[in-house]
Amino acid sequence: MTHLTTPLNWEDLVLSRSVLQALEEIKDWELHKKQILENWQLKKYLKPGYRALFYGPPGTGKTLAATLLGKELDIPVYRIDLSTLSTKYIGETEKNLQKIFEQAEQGKSILFFDEADALFGKRTTVQNANDRYANQEISYLLQRIEDFHGLVILSSNLKHNNDAAFMRRLQNVIYFAPPSLAQRRLLWKRMFEDNFELEKNIDFDKLAEEYELTGGELSEILRYCSLRAAQRGKKELKLEDILTGIKMQKRTSTKI
């Protein structure tokens, strides 16, 4: 497990109004569930846990949103890489998962399962022992998620890759779309324009219009431009560096 932290705040999220409203709903459940379940005595009808799916292309803010939910609620967020949990030894994956859920219950943590489609694909028809054990692992994880008293967030690039049985267990399904033109303009301003001395020929509106970049991609371009500025010894942003950074990022994204 990896503890997720960020220096950013809730106001730094650049997302659509509908996504922000859905995130607020998750936050409100965590803030008010004690009142709903205990004071209003609804715990015999409602489980305390909350399960959400964040899906959409890489770099659109799924991990940041999960991290900031934890920051807002003052609850630690732990990312779980499902690929590292699955082993070739029968029963070991279940033991790994059991340990994670027990630790999370004791420490009141938010569990963020990254790239959840690695495990939540549709269960396969049993043709051999491996298929049977894989299905058992999926069923075990689904049950642990349903029984967990805290917040579980699943992250996936695609919505339709997930198991139908799992989808029925969700309270919220949120699509993180690539940023709109207005959102790209805001990201360019916050990340680049507000933080550097600028060459006169840089037109951020034009860059936002010409290049459909995600926040994650812009972050890597910012890294490149910052390094180039540091090498020159001056906090100045040059158009040449931006364009080179874009080209490098697009080449990297194509390879992936």
Secondary structure, DSSP 8 states (H G I E B T S, - for coil): -EEE--S--GGG----HHHHHHHHHHHHHHHHHHIIIIIS--TTTS-S-EEEEEESSTTSSHHHHHHHHHHHHT--EEEEEHHHH--SSTTHHHHHHHHHHHHHHHHT-EEEEETGGGT-S------SHHHHHHHHHHHHHHHHHHH-SSEEEEEES-STTS-HHHHTT-SEEEE-----HHHHHHHHIIIIITTSEE-TT--HHHHHHH----HHHHHHHHHHHHHHHHHHTS-EE-HHHHHHHHHHHHHHHHH-
